[in-house]
Amino acid sequence: MRAVTLDGKTIEEYLQKINGFVDELAGVGVPVRHEEYVNALLEGLPSDCASVVSIIENKKQTPSIHRD
């Protein structure tokens, strides 16, 4: 999951790929904690998103993410 990056993907494709891993892991009895999910999403973003990533990482509470 952490090896997935945005490079060459649309945001939608990127999120679908990460969500697919999360769903697969849950399907075999290994649920992904919300914090791990958010960290994986942030780690896959390119360096030009560093300022946004930094703001999110410095929040006291991990932001919620709505998954469809």
C-alpha positions as CSV (number, residue, x, y, z in Angstrom):
1,M,0.0,0.0,0.0
2,R,2.8,2.4,0.8
3,A,4.5,1.7,-2.5
4,V,1.6,3.3,-4.4
5,T,2.3,6.8,-5.6
6,L,0.4,9.4,-7.5
7,D,3.0,9.5,-10.3
8,G,1.2,9.1,-13.6
9,K,-2.2,8.6,-12.0
10,T,-5.2,10.8,-11.6
11,I,-6.3,11.5,-8.0
12,E,-9.2,9.2,-8.5
13,E,-7.0,6.3,-9.8
14,Y,-4.6,6.9,-6.9
15,L,-7.4,6.7,-4.3
16,Q,-8.9,3.7,-5.9
17,K,-5.6,1.9,-5.8
18,I,-5.1,2.6,-2.1
19,N,-8.7,1.8,-1.3
20,G,-8.3,-1.5,-3.1
21,F,-5.4,-2.5,-0.9
22,V,-7.3,-1.4,2.2
23,D,-10.3,-3.5,1.1
24,E,-8.1,-6.5,0.3
25,L,-6.4,-6.4,3.7
26,A,-9.7,-6.1,5.5
27,G,-11.0,-9.1,3.4
28,V,-8.3,-11.3,4.9
29,G,-8.8,-10.1,8.4
30,V,-6.1,-7.4,8.6
31,P,-8.0,-4.1,9.0
32,V,-6.0,-0.9,8.3
33,R,-6.2,1.7,11.0
34,H,-7.4,5.1,9.9
35,E,-4.0,6.7,10.7
36,E,-2.2,4.1,8.6
37,Y,-4.6,4.8,5.7
38,V,-4.0,8.5,5.9
39,N,-0.2,8.1,6.2
40,A,-0.1,5.9,3.1
41,L,-2.1,8.4,1.2
42,L,0.2,11.3,2.2
43,E,3.4,9.3,1.6
44,G,2.4,8.6,-2.0
45,L,2.0,12.3,-2.9
46,P,4.7,14.0,-4.9
47,S,7.1,16.6,-3.4
48,D,5.1,19.5,-4.8
49,C,2.4,18.6,-2.3
50,A,4.9,18.8,0.6
51,S,3.3,21.9,2.2
52,V,-0.1,20.3,2.3
53,V,1.3,17.1,3.6
54,S,3.2,18.9,6.3
55,I,0.0,20.8,7.4
56,I,-2.0,17.6,7.6
57,E,0.8,15.7,9.4
58,N,1.1,18.4,12.1
59,K,-2.6,18.3,13.0
60,K,-3.2,17.0,16.5
61,Q,-6.0,14.8,15.1
62,T,-5.9,12.7,11.9
63,P,-8.4,14.2,9.5
64,S,-11.3,12.0,8.5
65,I,-11.6,10.7,4.9
66,H,-14.9,9.7,3.4
67,R,-14.6,6.5,1.3
68,D,-17.3,5.7,-1.3
